[in-house]
Amino acid sequence: MKTGMLWFDNDVKTDLTSKIKQAAAYYQKKYGCRPNVCFVHPSMLKESAPKAQDIEVQSNQMILPNHLWLGIHDNGAANHSPHST
């Protein structure tokens, strides 16, 4: 993923899956397509990465805590780091 939408949510009462679903709904409304990958800071993952509505969740140190970076896989490869190369 080379580009995506950055979403900030620091509500401690809302779980990560709900945050991803809310951000994905906004992404779909704004861009007309559904994201399929979401990068988060490792501290946001309690145990294993959740799967929210067919959105693959991956951790990456480059993402700030309380931020979600959503977008579409590049050529089906989700292991790209969330910054332009």
N, CA, C and O atoms as a MOPAC input file, in Angstrom:
PM7 MOZYME 1SCF
protein

 N      0.86200 1    -1.17400 1     0.00000 1
 C      0.00000 1     0.00000 1     0.00000 1
 C      0.89800 1     1.22300 1     0.00000 1
 O      1.76700 1     1.37200 1     0.85900 1
 N      0.68000 1     2.09000 1    -0.96400 1
 C      1.47100 1     3.31000 1    -1.05800 1
 C      0.72200 1     4.52200 1    -0.52800 1
 O      1.33000 1     5.44800 1     0.01000 1
 N     -0.58600 1     4.51800 1    -0.67800 1
 C     -1.39400 1     5.61300 1    -0.15800 1
 C     -2.55900 1     5.04100 1     0.62200 1
 O     -2.96300 1     3.89700 1     0.40900 1
 N     -3.09000 1     5.83400 1     1.51500 1
 C     -4.22100 1     5.38200 1     2.30500 1
 C     -4.79500 1     6.54800 1     3.08700 1
 O     -4.41500 1     7.70100 1     2.88800 1
 N     -5.70800 1     6.22800 1     3.97000 1
 C     -6.35400 1     7.24700 1     4.79400 1
 C     -5.92000 1     7.04300 1     6.24100 1
 O     -6.02600 1     5.94300 1     6.78300 1
 N     -5.43500 1     8.10700 1     6.85400 1
 C     -5.04200 1     8.06500 1     8.25300 1
 C     -6.22900 1     8.47000 1     9.11100 1
 O     -6.87600 1     9.48600 1     8.85200 1
 N     -6.51300 1     7.66800 1    10.13800 1
 C     -7.67600 1     7.86700 1    11.00600 1
 C     -7.18900 1     7.92600 1    12.43800 1
 O     -6.43300 1     7.05400 1    12.86600 1
 N     -7.60000 1     8.92600 1    13.18300 1
 C     -7.22500 1     9.06100 1    14.58800 1
 C     -8.42500 1     8.75500 1    15.47100 1
 O     -9.51900 1     9.27600 1    15.25300 1
 N     -8.21100 1     7.90300 1    16.47200 1
 C     -9.27100 1     7.58500 1    17.43000 1
 C     -8.61300 1     7.19400 1    18.74800 1
 O     -8.01100 1     6.12500 1    18.85200 1
 N     -8.72500 1     8.05100 1    19.74600 1
 C     -8.11000 1     7.76300 1    21.04600 1
 C     -9.14700 1     7.43800 1    22.12900 1
 O     -8.86400 1     7.55900 1    23.32100 1
 N    -10.33900 1     7.02900 1    21.70900 1
 C    -11.39400 1     6.66100 1    22.65400 1
 C    -11.03100 1     5.32800 1    23.32000 1
 O    -11.03200 1     4.28600 1    22.66500 1
 N    -10.72600 1     5.36200 1    24.60300 1
 C    -10.31200 1     4.15100 1    25.31300 1
 C    -11.47200 1     3.18500 1    25.55200 1
 O    -11.24200 1     2.01900 1    25.87200 1
 N    -12.69900 1     3.64700 1    25.40400 1
 C    -13.87300 1     2.79900 1    25.63200 1
 C    -14.24600 1     1.95400 1    24.40700 1
 O    -15.02300 1     1.00600 1    24.51600 1
 N    -13.69600 1     2.29900 1    23.25900 1
 C    -14.02600 1     1.60000 1    22.01900 1
 C    -12.92000 1     0.61200 1    21.67200 1
 O    -11.74000 1     0.96100 1    21.70000 1
 N    -13.30400 1    -0.63700 1    21.34200 1
 C    -12.29900 1    -1.64300 1    20.99600 1
 C    -11.77300 1    -1.42000 1    19.58000 1
 O    -12.39000 1    -0.71800 1    18.77800 1
 N    -10.63500 1    -2.02300 1    19.28900 1
 C     -9.96000 1    -1.80900 1    18.01100 1
 C    -10.82100 1    -2.22500 1    16.81900 1
 O    -10.85400 1    -1.52800 1    15.80500 1
 N    -11.50900 1    -3.34300 1    16.93500 1
 C    -12.34900 1    -3.80400 1    15.82500 1
 C    -13.42600 1    -2.78000 1    15.48800 1
 O    -13.68700 1    -2.52400 1    14.31300 1
 N    -14.04900 1    -2.19600 1    16.49500 1
 C    -15.08000 1    -1.17200 1    16.26400 1
 C    -14.48300 1     0.07500 1    15.62200 1
 O    -15.10400 1     0.68600 1    14.75300 1
 N    -13.28800 1     0.45000 1    16.04600 1
 C    -12.61400 1     1.61600 1    15.45800 1
 C    -12.32800 1     1.37800 1    13.97900 1
 O    -12.51500 1     2.26500 1    13.14700 1
 N    -11.87400 1     0.17100 1    13.66700 1
 C    -11.57200 1    -0.16000 1    12.27100 1
 C    -12.84800 1    -0.14900 1    11.43300 1
 O    -12.85100 1     0.35900 1    10.31200 1
 N    -13.92100 1    -0.70200 1    11.96500 1
 C    -15.19400 1    -0.71600 1    11.23800 1
 C    -15.68700 1     0.70200 1    10.96400 1
 O    -16.16400 1     0.99100 1     9.86700 1
 N    -15.57700 1     1.58200 1    11.94700 1
 C    -16.00900 1     2.97400 1    11.77600 1
 C    -15.14400 1     3.68100 1    10.73000 1
 O    -15.66100 1     4.38200 1     9.86000 1
 N    -13.84000 1     3.49200 1    10.81900 1
 C    -12.93400 1     4.11600 1     9.85500 1
 C    -13.16000 1     3.56800 1     8.44600 1
 O    -13.11100 1     4.31800 1     7.47100 1
 N    -13.40500 1     2.26200 1     8.33800 1
 C    -13.64000 1     1.63800 1     7.03500 1
 C    -14.93000 1     2.14300 1     6.40300 1
 O    -14.98500 1     2.34200 1     5.19000 1
 N    -15.95900 1     2.35000 1     7.20200 1
 C    -17.22600 1     2.88200 1     6.68400 1
 C    -17.01600 1     4.28900 1     6.12800 1
 O    -17.54100 1     4.62600 1     5.06700 1
 N    -16.25300 1     5.10200 1     6.84100 1
 C    -15.96200 1     6.45500 1     6.35800 1
 C    -15.13100 1     6.39100 1     5.07900 1
 O    -15.39800 1     7.13000 1     4.13100 1
 N    -14.13400 1     5.52100 1     5.04400 1
 C    -13.27700 1     5.35000 1     3.86200 1
 C    -14.13100 1     4.99200 1     2.64800 1
 O    -13.97400 1     5.57000 1     1.57300 1
 N    -15.04400 1     4.02300 1     2.83400 1
 C    -15.88200 1     3.59100 1     1.72400 1
 C    -16.77900 1     4.72800 1     1.23200 1
 O    -16.95300 1     4.90900 1     0.02700 1
 N    -17.33700 1     5.48000 1     2.15600 1
 C    -18.20200 1     6.60100 1     1.77000 1
 C    -17.41000 1     7.67400 1     1.02700 1
 O    -17.89800 1     8.24000 1     0.04900 1
 N    -16.20500 1     7.95200 1     1.48200 1
 C    -15.38200 1     9.01100 1     0.89300 1
 C    -14.77100 1     8.60900 1    -0.45100 1
 O    -14.76300 1     9.40100 1    -1.39200 1
 N    -14.25300 1     7.36300 1    -0.54000 1
 C    -13.50200 1     6.94300 1    -1.72500 1
 C    -14.25300 1     5.98300 1    -2.63800 1
 O    -13.77900 1     5.68800 1    -3.73500 1
 N    -15.41200 1     5.49100 1    -2.21300 1
 C    -16.22200 1     4.64500 1    -3.07000 1
 C    -15.77900 1     3.19500 1    -3.15500 1
 O    -16.31200 1     2.43600 1    -3.96400 1
 N    -14.82600 1     2.79900 1    -2.34400 1
 C    -14.40400 1     1.39800 1    -2.29800 1
 C    -14.02600 1     1.04300 1    -0.86800 1
 O    -13.73000 1     1.90700 1    -0.04200 1
 N    -14.04500 1    -0.22900 1    -0.61100 1
 C    -13.80300 1    -0.70700 1     0.74500 1
 C    -12.31900 1    -1.00000 1     0.95000 1
 O    -11.71100 1    -1.65900 1     0.10800 1
 N    -11.71900 1    -0.52800 1     2.04600 1
 C    -10.31300 1    -0.86800 1     2.30200 1
 C    -10.19300 1    -2.34400 1     2.67500 1
 O    -11.14400 1    -2.94100 1     3.18000 1
 N     -9.02300 1    -2.92800 1     2.42600 1
 C     -8.83900 1    -4.32600 1     2.80000 1
 C     -7.59800 1    -4.54700 1     3.66800 1
 O     -7.24800 1    -5.68400 1     3.98600 1
 N     -6.94000 1    -3.45500 1     4.04500 1
 C     -5.79600 1    -3.56100 1     4.94100 1
 C     -5.78700 1    -2.36200 1     5.88300 1
 O     -6.15500 1    -1.25200 1     5.49800 1
 N     -5.36100 1    -2.60200 1     7.12100 1
 C     -5.27400 1    -1.53900 1     8.12100 1
 C     -3.99200 1    -1.73400 1     8.92600 1
 O     -3.78300 1    -2.79000 1     9.52300 1
 N     -3.14300 1    -0.71900 1     8.94100 1
 C     -1.92600 1    -0.75900 1     9.73700 1
 C     -2.16000 1     0.00000 1    11.03600 1
 O     -2.76100 1     1.07400 1    11.03700 1
 N     -1.68100 1    -0.56500 1    12.14200 1
 C     -1.79300 1     0.05800 1    13.45900 1
 C     -0.46000 1    -0.08500 1    14.18900 1
 O      0.37000 1    -0.91900 1    13.82600 1
 N     -0.26400 1     0.73300 1    15.21800 1
 C      0.92200 1     0.61600 1    16.05400 1
 C      0.82800 1    -0.69400 1    16.84100 1
 O     -0.26400 1    -1.07400 1    17.26400 1
 N      1.95100 1    -1.39000 1    17.04600 1
 C      1.91200 1    -2.66300 1    17.78000 1
 C      1.26900 1    -2.56700 1    19.16400 1
 O      0.68500 1    -3.54600 1    19.62800 1
 N      1.35700 1    -1.44400 1    19.81800 1
 C      0.77100 1    -1.29700 1    21.14300 1
 C     -0.75100 1    -1.36500 1    21.13100 1
 O     -1.36900 1    -1.54900 1    22.17900 1
 N     -1.35900 1    -1.22100 1    19.96000 1
 C     -2.81400 1    -1.26400 1    19.85500 1
 C     -3.34900 1    -2.69700 1    19.75400 1
 O     -4.55100 1    -2.92500 1    19.89800 1
 N     -2.46900 1    -3.64400 1    19.51200 1
 C     -2.87300 1    -5.04800 1    19.40100 1
 C     -2.67500 1    -5.72600 1    20.73900 1
 O     -1.54900 1    -5.81600 1    21.22900 1
 N     -3.73600 1    -6.19800 1    21.32700 1
 C     -3.67200 1    -6.86000 1    22.63700 1
 C     -3.00800 1    -8.22800 1    22.52700 1
 O     -2.08400 1    -8.52800 1    23.28200 1
 N     -3.46200 1    -9.04500 1    21.61000 1
 C     -2.90300 1   -10.39000 1    21.42400 1
 C     -2.61600 1   -10.57900 1    19.93800 1
 O     -1.55800 1   -10.18200 1    19.45100 1
 N     -3.53900 1   -11.17400 1    19.23500 1
 C     -3.37900 1   -11.35200 1    17.80400 1
 C     -4.15500 1   -10.26400 1    17.07100 1
 O     -5.06800 1    -9.64900 1    17.62300 1
 N     -3.78000 1   -10.04500 1    15.83900 1
 C     -4.43000 1    -9.00700 1    15.04000 1
 C     -5.86400 1    -9.41500 1    14.72200 1
 O     -6.09300 1   -10.51400 1    14.21700 1
 N     -6.83500 1    -8.54600 1    15.00900 1
 C     -8.22900 1    -8.87500 1    14.68600 1
 C     -8.47800 1    -8.79000 1    13.18700 1
 O     -7.70700 1    -8.16700 1    12.45800 1
 N     -9.52700 1    -9.40100 1    12.74100 1
 C     -9.95500 1    -9.28300 1    11.34500 1
 C    -11.32200 1    -8.62200 1    11.38600 1
 O    -12.27800 1    -9.19300 1    11.91100 1
 N    -11.41300 1    -7.43200 1    10.83900 1
 C    -12.65100 1    -6.65900 1    10.89200 1
 C    -13.24100 1    -6.53900 1     9.49400 1
 O    -12.71500 1    -5.80200 1     8.65900 1
 N    -14.32700 1    -7.25600 1     9.23400 1
 C    -15.04300 1    -7.18200 1     7.95400 1
 C    -14.09600 1    -7.37600 1     6.76800 1
 O    -14.07300 1    -6.54900 1     5.85700 1
 N    -13.33800 1    -8.42700 1     6.77200 1
 C    -12.39900 1    -8.74700 1     5.68200 1
 C    -11.28800 1    -7.70900 1     5.52500 1
 O    -10.73200 1    -7.55600 1     4.43700 1
 N    -10.97200 1    -7.01000 1     6.58100 1
 C     -9.85600 1    -6.06500 1     6.56400 1
 C     -8.72100 1    -6.68400 1     7.35400 1
 O     -8.86200 1    -6.96500 1     8.54400 1
 N     -7.60100 1    -6.89600 1     6.69400 1
 C     -6.44200 1    -7.47200 1     7.35900 1
 C     -5.77900 1    -6.40400 1     8.22100 1
 O     -5.51000 1    -5.30000 1     7.74600 1
 N     -5.51800 1    -6.72000 1     9.46700 1
 C     -4.90400 1    -5.76900 1    10.39200 1
 C     -3.45500 1    -6.18300 1    10.61000 1
 O     -3.17200 1    -7.32500 1    10.97200 1
 N     -2.53700 1    -5.23900 1    10.38600 1
 C     -1.12300 1    -5.50000 1    10.56700 1
 C     -0.52600 1    -4.43400 1    11.46200 1
 O     -0.95100 1    -3.27900 1    11.43500 1
 N      0.45600 1    -4.82000 1    12.25200 1
 C      1.13700 1    -3.84000 1    13.09500 1
 C      2.36100 1    -3.29400 1    12.37000 1
 O      2.99100 1    -3.98100 1    11.56600 1
 N      2.67700 1    -2.04400 1    12.67700 1
 C      3.85300 1    -1.40300 1    12.10400 1
 C      4.29000 1    -0.27200 1    13.03300 1
 O      3.47800 1     0.56900 1    13.41700 1
 N      5.55400 1    -0.25500 1    13.38600 1
 C      6.10300 1     0.75300 1    14.29400 1
 C      6.00400 1     2.17100 1    13.73500 1
 O      6.05200 1     3.13700 1    14.49700 1
 N      5.86700 1     2.30700 1    12.42900 1
 C      5.80900 1     3.63800 1    11.80500 1
 C      4.48300 1     4.35600 1    12.07200 1
 O      4.39900 1     5.57600 1    11.92900 1
 N      3.46100 1     3.61300 1    12.45500 1
 C      2.15200 1     4.19800 1    12.72800 1
 C      2.12400 1     4.66500 1    14.18400 1
 O      2.50500 1     3.92200 1    15.08900 1
 N      1.67800 1     5.88600 1    14.40000 1
 C      1.58400 1     6.41400 1    15.76000 1
 C      0.47100 1     5.71700 1    16.53400 1
 O     -0.52300 1     5.30000 1    15.94000 1
 N      0.62100 1     5.58600 1    17.84500 1
 C     -0.47000 1     5.01700 1    18.64400 1
 C     -1.76600 1     5.81000 1    18.44300 1
 O     -1.73500 1     7.02400 1    18.24000 1
 N     -2.89000 1     5.12000 1    18.50000 1
 C     -4.23400 1     5.69400 1    18.31500 1
 C     -4.52400 1     6.11300 1    16.87600 1
 O     -5.50600 1     6.81300 1    16.62900 1
 N     -3.71000 1     5.70800 1    15.94600 1
 C     -3.92000 1     6.00300 1    14.52800 1
 C     -4.13400 1     4.69800 1    13.76000 1
 O     -3.54200 1     3.66900 1    14.08900 1
 N     -4.96900 1     4.75100 1    12.75600 1
 C     -5.20800 1     3.63300 1    11.84300 1
 C     -4.86700 1     4.12900 1    10.45000 1
 O     -5.22800 1     5.24800 1    10.08600 1
 N     -4.18200 1     3.32100 1     9.67400 1
 C     -3.88400 1     3.67900 1     8.28600 1
 C     -4.53000 1     2.63700 1     7.40200 1
 O     -4.06400 1     1.50000 1     7.32300 1
 N     -5.61700 1     3.03000 1     6.73100 1
 C     -6.41800 1     2.10800 1     5.91900 1
 C     -6.19400 1     2.34000 1     4.44100 1
 O     -5.92300 1     3.46000 1     4.00700 1
 N     -6.30900 1     1.26800 1     3.67300 1
 C     -6.19000 1     1.38800 1     2.23100 1
 C     -6.40100 1     0.05300 1     1.54700 1
 O     -6.99600 1    -0.86900 1     2.10500 1
 N     -5.89900 1    -0.02700 1     0.32100 1
 C     -6.04300 1    -1.20700 1    -0.52100 1
 C     -4.66200 1    -1.80900 1    -0.73800 1
 O     -3.69400 1    -1.09000 1    -0.98600 1
 N     -4.57700 1    -3.15100 1    -0.64200 1
 C     -3.31500 1    -3.85200 1    -0.90500 1
 C     -2.77600 1    -3.47200 1    -2.28400 1
 O     -3.54600 1    -3.28100 1    -3.22500 1
 N     -1.45800 1    -3.36400 1    -2.39900 1
 C     -0.81300 1    -3.21500 1    -3.70300 1
 C     -0.52200 1    -4.60000 1    -4.24800 1
 O      0.25500 1    -5.35000 1    -3.65700 1
 N     -1.13400 1    -4.94500 1    -5.36500 1
 C     -0.90200 1    -6.24000 1    -6.00900 1
 C     -1.09100 1    -7.41100 1    -5.05600 1
 O     -0.40900 1    -8.42800 1    -5.18600 1
 N     -2.00200 1    -7.28400 1    -4.10800 1
 C     -2.27600 1    -8.36200 1    -3.18700 1
 C     -1.22800 1    -8.58600 1    -2.10900 1
 O     -1.34600 1    -9.53500 1    -1.33400 1
 N     -0.20400 1    -7.73800 1    -2.03800 1
 C      0.85200 1    -7.91700 1    -1.03300 1
 C      0.60300 1    -6.98800 1     0.14100 1
 O      0.74500 1    -5.77100 1     0.02000 1
 N      0.23300 1    -7.56000 1     1.27200 1
 C     -0.08700 1    -6.74300 1     2.44900 1
 C      1.14900 1    -6.43300 1     3.27200 1
 O      1.05600 1    -5.65400 1     4.22000 1
 N      2.29600 1    -7.00300 1     2.95500 1
 C      3.46300 1    -6.83500 1     3.79100 1
 C      4.29400 1    -5.61900 1     3.44400 1
 O      5.40400 1    -5.46900 1     3.95400 1
 N      3.79000 1    -4.75200 1     2.59500 1
 C      4.50300 1    -3.51300 1     2.29900 1
 C      4.44100 1    -2.60800 1     3.52700 1
 O      3.43400 1    -2.55700 1     4.23300 1
 N      5.51800 1    -1.91100 1     3.75600 1
 C      5.49700 1    -0.97400 1     4.88600 1
 C      4.63000 1     0.22100 1     4.53700 1
 O      4.51300 1     0.57300 1     3.36300 1
 N      4.02200 1     0.85100 1     5.52500 1
 C      3.08000 1     1.95000 1     5.24400 1
 C      3.75900 1     3.28900 1     5.00500 1
 O      3.46700 1     4.27200 1     5.68500 1
 N      4.65300 1     3.32300 1     4.05100 1
 C      5.22800 1     4.59300 1     3.62000 1
 C      5.66200 1     4.43900 1     2.17000 1
 O      5.95400 1     3.32900 1     1.72400 1
 N      5.70500 1     5.52700 1     1.44100 1
 C      6.05900 1     5.46300 1     0.01700 1
 C      7.51800 1     5.09300 1    -0.14300 1
 O      8.37400 1     5.50100 1     0.64200 1
 N      7.78400 1     4.30100 1    -1.18800 1
 C      9.15600 1     3.91400 1    -1.47300 1
 C      9.60900 1     4.54500 1    -2.74400 1
 O     10.74900 1     4.34100 1    -3.16300 1

